[in-house]
Amino acid sequence: MITTYEIIISLLLIALFFYGPWQWFLLDLFRQRLFVIRDSMFISSHEDEQLDNPEYRLFRQKINSTIRFAHTISWWKVSLVSRFYDNIESDNEFEKIKSGKYKAAYNKMAQVSVFFMVARSPLLMLLCMAMLPFVLISYIYNSKAPKPVQKAYKRSSHALFEDIEFSRKTNYSV
């Protein structure tokens, strides 16, 4: 039989895992993904002889600062800063980017950053897992899902409705 002490020790070990090795692993993974994005953009810009391009320099500056300060990034800090940053007038450096490859690299960097922030917060991970079924249902219902998923959904819902109709006609519960 599980005692209260065992539950407390288990919860403490889980908390130690999520605020210790899990954080270090995610930080290393996040930085590695950013290095891959930066290196691919360097190779692409080098092949196109655009290393002096202001867009490339801006991208390199932003990704290097993100790599350097990755350990300080958290969902709560980003949301707090963005809330107050809206009141500050400044020129948006991302609007200066015209090249498609740099915009794509910024988007990839943003996707990796959001994943990192969500995975780094145990509370946010639980919230995302709780919302996942609703997001999937909405995704499938709005027909934005890939065709195989839509077909599987239609077959399963059609079979379910046939079973319900059969049970109504025959007074047989499914």
C-alpha positions in Angstrom: 0.0 0.0 0.0 1.3 3.5 -0.9 1.9 5.7 2.0 1.8 9.5 2.2 5.6 9.6 2.5 6.0 7.7 -0.7 3.7 10.1 -2.5 5.6 13.1 -1.2 8.9 11.6 -2.1 7.7 10.7 -5.6 6.4 14.2 -6.1 9.6 15.7 -4.9 11.6 13.5 -7.3 9.4 14.5 -10.2 9.8 18.2 -9.3 13.6 17.7 -9.0 13.6 16.1 -12.4 11.6 18.8 -14.1 13.6 21.6 -12.5 17.0 20.0 -12.9 18.0 17.5 -15.7 15.0 18.3 -17.8 15.8 22.0 -17.9 19.5 21.3 -18.8 18.5 18.9 -21.5 16.0 21.3 -23.0 18.5 24.2 -22.9 21.1 22.1 -24.8 18.5 20.9 -27.3 17.2 24.5 -27.9 20.7 25.9 -28.4 21.6 23.0 -30.7 18.6 23.7 -32.9 19.4 27.4 -33.0 23.0 26.5 -34.0 21.7 24.4 -36.9 19.4 27.2 -38.1 22.3 29.7 -37.8 24.7 27.4 -39.6 22.3 26.7 -42.4 21.7 30.4 -43.0 25.5 31.0 -42.9 26.1 28.4 -45.6 23.2 29.7 -47.7 24.4 33.3 -47.4 28.0 32.3 -48.1 27.0 30.4 -51.2 25.0 33.5 -52.4 27.9 35.8 -51.3 25.6 37.8 -49.1 27.5 37.8 -45.8 27.6 41.6 -45.9 23.8 41.7 -46.4 22.2 43.8 -43.7 19.3 41.3 -43.4 21.8 38.5 -42.8 23.7 40.6 -40.2 20.4 41.4 -38.4 19.5 37.7 -38.4 22.9 36.7 -37.1 22.8 39.3 -34.4 19.3 38.2 -33.2 20.0 34.5 -33.3 23.4 34.9 -31.5 21.7 36.9 -28.7 19.0 34.3 -28.5 21.6 31.5 -28.2 23.6 33.6 -25.6 20.6 34.3 -23.4 18.6 31.1 -23.9 19.0 30.2 -20.2 16.9 33.3 -19.3 14.1 32.7 -21.7 10.8 31.6 -20.1 7.2 31.9 -21.1 6.4 34.2 -18.2 9.2 36.6 -19.0 8.4 36.8 -22.7 4.7 37.4 -22.0 5.5 40.1 -19.4 8.0 41.9 -21.6 5.7 41.7 -24.7 2.9 43.2 -22.7 4.9 46.3 -21.7 6.8 46.4 -25.0 3.6 47.2 -26.9 3.6 50.6 -25.2 7.1 51.4 -26.4 7.4 52.9 -29.9 10.3 51.5 -31.8 11.0 50.5 -35.4 10.3 46.8 -35.8 13.5 45.3 -37.1 11.7 42.2 -38.4 9.7 44.3 -40.9 13.0 45.3 -42.5 13.4 41.7 -43.7 12.4 41.3 -47.3 14.1 38.1 -48.2 12.1 34.9 -48.0 14.9 32.8 -46.7 15.5 35.1 -43.7 11.8 35.3 -42.9 11.6 31.5 -43.0 14.6 31.3 -40.7 13.0 33.8 -38.3 9.8 31.7 -38.4 11.8 28.5 -37.7 13.6 30.3 -34.8 10.2 31.4 -33.4 8.8 27.8 -33.6 11.8 26.4 -31.8 11.6 29.1 -29.2 7.9 28.5 -28.5 8.4 24.8 -28.2 11.3 25.4 -25.8 9.2 27.8 -23.6 6.3 25.4 -23.5 8.5 22.3 -22.7 10.4 24.2 -20.1 7.3 25.0 -18.0 5.7 21.9 -16.4 2.5 23.9 -15.8 2.3 25.0 -19.4 3.0 21.4 -20.6 0.1 20.2 -18.5 -2.1 23.0 -19.9 -1.2 22.1 -23.5 -1.8 18.4 -22.9 -5.2 19.2 -21.4 -6.1 21.4 -24.5 -4.8 18.9 -27.0 -8.0 16.9 -27.5 -10.0 20.1 -28.1 -7.4 21.4 -30.6 -7.4 18.1 -32.5 -11.2 18.0 -32.7 -11.3 21.6 -33.9 -8.5 20.9 -36.4 -10.3 17.9 -37.8 -13.7 19.5 -37.7 -12.5 22.6 -39.6 -11.1 20.4 -42.4 -7.6 21.6 -42.0 -6.3 18.2 -41.2 -4.4 16.1 -43.7 -6.6 14.0 -46.1 -5.8 10.6 -44.4 -6.9 12.1 -41.0 -10.1 13.5 -42.5 -10.9 10.2 -44.1 -10.3 8.3 -40.9 -12.4 10.7 -39.0 -15.3 10.4 -41.5 -15.1 6.6 -41.5 -15.1 6.4 -37.7 -17.8 9.0 -37.2 -19.9 7.3 -40.0 -19.5 4.0 -38.3 -20.4 5.5 -34.9 -23.5 7.0 -36.3 -24.5 3.7 -37.9 -24.0 2.0 -34.6 -26.2 4.6 -32.8 -28.9 4.3 -35.5 -28.8 0.5 -35.3 -29.1 0.6 -31.5 -32.1 2.9 -31.8 -33.9 0.7 -34.4 -33.3 -2.5 -32.5 -33.3 -1.2 -28.9 -29.8 -2.7 -28.6 -27.3 -0.6 -26.6 -23.8 -0.3 -28.0 
